[in-house]
Structures are given as C-alpha cells and as structure tokens.
Amino acid sequence: MRLRLGPMKITFCCTDTKAEPWLQGLAAALPGADISVWQPGAPQADYAVVWAPPQQFMDEQPALKALFNIGAGVDALLKLRLPPKALVVRLDDAGMAVQMAEYVCHAVIRHFREFDGYEADTQAGRWGYRKPRLRSDYPIGVMGLGVLGERVAKALALFDFPINGWSRSPKAIDGVRGFAGADQFNDFLAASRVLVNLLPLTPDTTNVINKGTLARLQPGAYVINVARGAHLVDEDLVAAIDSGHVAGATLDVFRTEPLPAGHAFWTHPRITVTPHTSARTLRDESIAQIARKMVALERGEAVAGIVNPARGY
C-alpha cells in the first residue's frame, strides 16, 4: 500500500537491525518522504523509527513529532530523556499477538500433557503412559491483558482451561475471570496454577514474580515469562522449583540477554529456555502500520498505541 503525503523527513535508528529492508519498505509505503539512517550530526527529522537508540540520538533530535518503536516493549526507550514534544508510539500487534498465543499455548500444553516426560522416556527407550490430568486442576492466570495478553487468554480458553486475567484496571473478556488492581492481585494468584506474564515493565512491575508471588500460586504451579526478564527474581524461581511448590517454568526473556554462560537456567532440569523468540517483529506488517500512523498524525488525526510515559505503557 502506498500512502501519499507532503514532504516529511524520517530517520531510522534501530540497534542490531538491518536497515536496508526497512528503508526500502518505508520508501515504498511513503513515496516522497525523505528517509535515511541516523548518523551523529544528522539533520533534524520529523519522525523516527527506533529500537534501542542511544541517548545521543534523542539529544540531537529535539523537534521530533513522534518515535515509532519497532518492538512491543517500550521500557528501554522510556529510560532515555526523550525529545520534549515527541509522542512515543508502539506497535499495536503487527503479527506478534498470534505468535505469542502460539508460544504460550505450546508451553502450557507441553507441561499439562507432560510431553517433557514422554521425551525423557523416549530418549531412555521406555514405553509408558501417564494418568491424564484434569483441565479443571490447571487454572491459568494471565498477567497483563493488553493486545498480546488478551489474544493469549482467548487462545488458551479454546482448550477449556479455566482462565483468570489480571490487569491494572478492570477489563471484561469473554471466557476470562477478571481480576484488577492491587486489591485483587493476591486473589488472582491464589486462583491460578499456571502463571503467564505479559505485563509491561514499569517500576511497579519490576520483580513482580518473586518469592511472595510464587508462594501464593497453587501447589504444583508452572511459570511462563514472555514479557521482560526484570519481572522475575531468578533465584526466587529456582528456590520455588527446588522446594517442589513450583513444578517448572518456560522462560523466553532474561535480565541479561543473551543469557550468560553458567546461569542456573541453562541446566535446570525443570526450566525450558528459549532465546527471546516468543513474538518477533514482522517487518512488512510493522512498516504498513507505522506508515498509516505517520500519515494520520500528519493529518492531525488520532492514532492507537500512544504510550503514556507516566504509566510506562
């Protein structure tokens, strides 16, 4: 899709991202726009497409109208001093929600159906069965009911698990028992045996999965973290698993990435590790969405996905 608009300057500043396909896609979607990769000392731009930009970029671009983040999480971006008038705009979905739903459903079903145990049996040459588990014994709690969290909760509900959802403010989703706010957080945990974390990372949610949180989950709990590594206190999870209260975990995000050699998560027999791959940015879908929003902003129209820096999402 090609969108027409007047002269506009766009700068691209994305760490560890191949620029050329993005530049080509943006140029095709926004003919007439001046699009280039940011370099120190570059001219002032109107809009920026960013991922993990340096503070120098922000300092040299004080007149930016908006920053478009190409990942779902904006926590790292909000730690920087931002241009004074720039909106921060996150991707609404761009193909990430279905990927996240796939990942979480796979992790839940792998644990519930004990496929890890069958894999161990196969490797040992054993032919055996396990007693079927009841879905009613495995209520799933989804923390964070934004675009990704809502899609995950709805996908899990299709497998007839009881689904609980917790969010900062009340949210009604068909098939999901809702909990909201600090007053209902402990009740949410007590009602859940599987905990799926999809919260944004803010000062209030840092270290939210800790010794106390894990202790309030139902015995034999299972933890799936696909949000940010800083949500989880690593040593508290290991201790909870070793105590037997938590049965295991699937972790896709970590405090330090790549996960350092020698970290306990690498070798723990009840922890599954993946390399931050639960939901990857799909370039073509993202470019189309960013282009539409730039055109809308130029026209003075409202766009979805504007971040409230005070809330952190």
HELIX and SHEET records of a PDB file:
HELIX    1   1 ALA A   19  ALA A   29  1                                  11    
HELIX    2   2 GLN A   55  GLU A   60  1                                   6    
HELIX    3   3 ASP A   75  LEU A   78  1                                   4    
HELIX    4   4 MET A   96  PHE A  112  1                                  17    
HELIX    5   5 PHE A  115  GLN A  123  1                                   9    
HELIX    6   6 ARG A  135  ASP A  137  5                                   3    
HELIX    7   7 VAL A  147  ALA A  157  1                                  11    
HELIX    8   8 ALA A  182  GLN A  184  5                                   3    
HELIX    9   9 PHE A  185  ALA A  190  1                                   6    
HELIX   10  10 LYS A  211  ARG A  216  1                                   6    
HELIX   11  11 GLY A  229  HIS A  231  5                                   3    
HELIX   12  12 ASP A  234  SER A  243  1                                  10    
HELIX   13  13 ALA A  264  THR A  267  1                                   4    
HELIX   14  14 ARG A  283  GLU A  298  1                                  16    
SHEET    1   A 5 ASP A  34  VAL A  37  0                                        
SHEET    2   A 5 LYS A   9  CYS A  14  1                                        
SHEET    3   A 5 TYR A  47  TRP A  51  1                                        
SHEET    4   A 5 ALA A  66  ASN A  69  1                                        
SHEET    5   A 5 LEU A  87  VAL A  89  1                                        
SHEET    1   B 7 ARG A 177  ALA A 180  0                                        
SHEET    2   B 7 ILE A 163  SER A 167  1                                        
SHEET    3   B 7 ILE A 140  MET A 143  1                                        
SHEET    4   B 7 VAL A 194  ASN A 197  1                                        
SHEET    5   B 7 ALA A 221  ASN A 225  1                                        
SHEET    6   B 7 VAL A 246  LEU A 251  1                                        
SHEET    7   B 7 ILE A 271  VAL A 273  1                                        
END                                                                             
